[in-house]
Amino acid sequence: MLKGEKVYLRLLEKKDIRILYTMCNDEKVKRYNTISDENNKGNLQNDDRLKLRKALSIINEKGVLVGFITYKESSYCENVYSIGITIGSRFWNRGYGQDSIKTLIKYLFYELKAIRVELEVIESNARAISCYKKCGFVEEGLKRNKLCIDEKYVNTIIMGILKDEFIE
């Protein structure tokens, strides 16, 4: 379990699945969800470099499940991690995302010896971009027409933070 100021992160439990499924199918949440495992495609046989995405439940100060956060080590470079986060819409604007991200990247940098943490965010998701910037992430690039959501192609912004840039 990882403890932040407003939340703690714990391993996903079976009882979380139904709540998270409902949360992810909320129309407000669905329009911004971009989790993809494209690095896991291809030949999976005898590939000891295969890295699976790990998910942690986000629990607020009242013990309520408010979302989940994921991380995955890059399959092409050690000590480089990608992250993703989903917070239920009724819990937005309460600081849970920022606290969860800071808690996770602290763990990645200091416990797992990460040198870089990266993510992708839909270009129109101003709330998330602002949150990531408050956590120290910087915009590094743009992937044009990366995803198709509601039959419309959207761009994603690549953001990253280096261990040297992370301030607790």
C-alpha positions as CSV (number, residue, x, y, z in Angstrom):
1,M,0.0,0.0,0.0
2,L,1.2,3.5,-0.9
3,K,0.1,6.4,1.2
4,G,-0.4,10.0,-0.1
5,E,-1.9,13.0,1.5
6,K,-5.5,12.5,0.4
7,V,-5.5,8.9,-0.9
8,Y,-3.8,5.6,-0.5
9,L,-3.1,3.2,-3.4
10,R,-3.5,-0.5,-2.9
11,L,-3.6,-3.6,-5.1
12,L,-6.9,-4.1,-7.0
13,E,-9.3,-6.4,-5.3
14,K,-12.0,-8.5,-6.8
15,K,-14.7,-6.4,-5.2
16,D,-13.3,-3.3,-7.0
17,I,-13.9,-4.6,-10.5
18,R,-17.7,-3.9,-10.7
19,I,-17.3,-0.4,-9.3
20,L,-14.4,0.4,-11.7
21,Y,-16.3,-1.1,-14.6
22,T,-19.3,1.2,-13.9
23,M,-16.9,4.2,-13.4
24,C,-15.1,3.6,-16.7
25,N,-18.5,3.4,-18.6
26,D,-19.6,6.8,-17.4
27,E,-19.9,9.0,-20.5
28,K,-17.8,11.8,-19.0
29,V,-15.0,9.4,-18.1
30,K,-15.2,7.4,-21.3
31,R,-14.4,10.4,-23.5
32,Y,-10.9,10.7,-21.9
33,N,-9.9,7.1,-21.3
34,T,-6.9,6.2,-23.4
35,I,-5.2,3.2,-21.8
36,S,-3.6,1.1,-24.4
37,D,-1.1,-1.8,-24.3
38,E,0.2,-1.4,-27.8
39,N,3.7,-2.3,-26.6
40,N,2.4,-5.8,-25.7
41,K,1.3,-6.7,-29.2
42,G,3.3,-9.1,-31.3
43,N,5.1,-12.3,-30.5
44,L,4.4,-13.2,-26.9
45,Q,6.1,-16.5,-27.0
46,N,9.3,-16.8,-24.9
47,D,9.5,-13.0,-24.6
48,D,11.0,-12.4,-21.2
49,R,11.0,-8.7,-21.9
50,L,7.2,-8.6,-21.7
51,K,6.1,-6.2,-19.1
52,L,2.5,-6.2,-17.9
53,R,0.5,-3.1,-16.8
54,K,0.0,-3.1,-13.0
55,A,-3.2,-1.4,-11.6
56,L,-3.7,0.1,-8.1
57,S,-7.0,1.1,-6.6
58,I,-7.3,4.7,-5.4
59,I,-9.0,5.0,-2.0
60,N,-9.9,8.4,-0.6
61,E,-9.7,9.5,3.1
62,K,-13.2,8.1,3.7
63,G,-12.3,4.7,2.4
64,V,-14.2,5.1,-0.9
65,L,-12.8,3.7,-4.1
66,V,-12.5,6.8,-6.4
67,G,-10.6,5.4,-9.3
68,F,-7.5,3.5,-10.3
69,I,-4.0,4.2,-11.5
70,T,-1.7,2.0,-13.7
71,Y,2.0,1.7,-14.4
72,K,4.1,-0.3,-16.8
73,E,7.8,-0.6,-17.4
74,S,8.7,0.0,-21.0
75,S,9.4,-3.0,-23.1
76,Y,12.1,-1.2,-24.9
77,C,14.0,0.5,-22.1
78,E,14.6,-0.4,-18.4
79,N,13.6,2.1,-15.7
80,V,11.2,4.0,-18.0
81,Y,7.6,3.7,-16.9
82,S,4.3,4.8,-18.5
83,I,1.3,5.6,-16.3
84,G,-2.4,6.1,-16.7
85,I,-5.1,7.2,-14.3
86,T,-8.9,7.1,-14.2
87,I,-10.9,9.0,-11.6
88,G,-14.7,8.7,-11.4
89,S,-16.4,11.9,-12.6
90,R,-18.1,12.5,-9.3
91,F,-14.7,12.7,-7.6
92,W,-13.1,15.2,-10.1
93,N,-11.6,18.5,-8.8
94,R,-10.9,17.2,-5.3
95,G,-7.1,16.7,-5.7
96,Y,-7.3,12.9,-5.8
97,G,-5.6,12.6,-9.2
98,Q,-2.7,14.9,-8.3
99,D,-2.1,13.1,-5.0
100,S,-2.3,9.7,-6.7
101,I,0.1,10.6,-9.4
102,K,2.6,12.2,-7.0
103,T,2.4,9.1,-4.7
104,L,2.9,6.7,-7.6
105,I,5.8,8.6,-9.3
106,K,7.6,8.9,-5.9
107,Y,7.3,5.1,-5.6
108,L,8.5,4.6,-9.2
109,F,11.5,6.9,-8.8
110,Y,12.7,5.9,-5.3
111,E,11.6,2.3,-5.0
112,L,11.7,1.0,-8.6
113,K,14.6,3.2,-9.6
114,A,12.8,4.8,-12.6
115,I,14.7,7.5,-14.4
116,R,11.7,8.6,-16.5
117,V,7.9,8.5,-16.2
118,E,5.7,9.2,-19.2
119,L,2.1,9.3,-20.2
120,E,-0.2,10.3,-23.1
121,V,-3.3,12.4,-22.6
122,I,-6.0,13.5,-25.1
123,E,-5.3,17.0,-26.3
124,S,-8.7,18.3,-25.3
125,N,-8.5,17.0,-21.7
126,A,-7.4,20.4,-20.1
127,R,-8.2,19.2,-16.5
128,A,-5.8,16.3,-16.8
129,I,-3.1,18.3,-18.6
130,S,-3.2,20.9,-15.8
131,C,-3.0,18.2,-13.2
132,Y,0.0,16.6,-14.8
133,K,1.8,19.9,-15.1
134,K,1.2,20.5,-11.4
135,C,2.9,17.1,-10.8
136,G,6.0,18.2,-12.8
137,F,5.3,16.7,-16.2
138,V,6.2,18.6,-19.3
139,E,4.8,18.4,-22.8
140,E,7.2,16.6,-25.1
141,G,5.3,15.9,-28.3
142,L,2.0,15.3,-30.1
143,K,0.6,12.2,-31.7
144,R,-1.8,13.3,-34.4
145,N,-5.0,11.3,-34.9
146,K,-3.8,8.8,-32.4
147,L,-7.2,7.6,-31.1
148,C,-10.7,7.3,-32.5
149,I,-13.3,8.3,-30.0
150,D,-17.0,8.6,-31.0
151,E,-16.0,8.2,-34.6
152,K,-13.7,11.2,-34.4
153,Y,-9.9,11.1,-34.5
154,V,-8.2,12.9,-31.7
155,N,-4.6,13.9,-30.9
156,T,-2.7,12.9,-27.8
157,I,0.0,14.8,-26.1
158,I,3.1,13.0,-24.8
159,M,4.2,14.2,-21.4
160,G,7.1,13.1,-19.3
161,I,9.1,13.8,-16.1
162,L,12.6,12.8,-15.2
163,K,13.8,11.8,-11.8
164,D,16.0,14.9,-11.5
165,E,12.9,17.1,-12.1
166,F,10.7,15.5,-9.5
167,I,10.2,17.5,-6.4
168,E,8.2,16.0,-3.6
